[in-house]
Amino acid sequence: MANYGIKVSKDGFDVKTADDRDLVMTSKSNLLKTKLTGVTTENTEVAHGLAYIPIFFYAVKPILGSDRYMICNGNIATGFDWVGSWIDATNFHSLIGRYYIFYQEL
């Protein structure tokens, strides 16, 4: 039986002989497939078009003026402001940040 699929190896490893731990990705593992991504402003609702509650990530800048993002899921409180996000079977709801919505059901 032939072994078909997609593999991407880390630098310095031969993709044909690399162990799974030395791969960047392999199609034999479940990978999150992106449905939507974007940046939200205050009190934003984004319709995701899926009939279920999907997996999502939400990233915020915890320090004002920083160029670094922190990934969070759900509601968090920072020292500067309340930053919250949630998702239902129709919309993604958030304040200010970057979001990633995936096809996989939560």
HELIX and SHEET records of a PDB file:
HELIX    1   1 ASP A   20  ASP A   22  5                                   3    
SHEET    1   A 2 LYS A   7  SER A   9  0                                        
SHEET    2   A 2 LEU A  23  THR A  26 -1                                        
SHEET    1   B 4 THR A  34  THR A  40  0                                        
SHEET    2   B 4 GLY A  97  GLU A 105 -1                                        
SHEET    3   B 4 PRO A  54  VAL A  60 -1                                        
SHEET    4   B 4 MET A  70  CYS A  72 -1                                        
SHEET    1   C 3 THR A  44  ALA A  47  0                                        
SHEET    2   C 3 ASN A  91  SER A  94 -1                                        
SHEET    3   C 3 SER A  85  ILE A  87 -1                                        
SHEET    1   D 2 ILE A  76  ALA A  77  0                                        
SHEET    2   D 2 TRP A  82  VAL A  83 -1                                        
END                                                                             
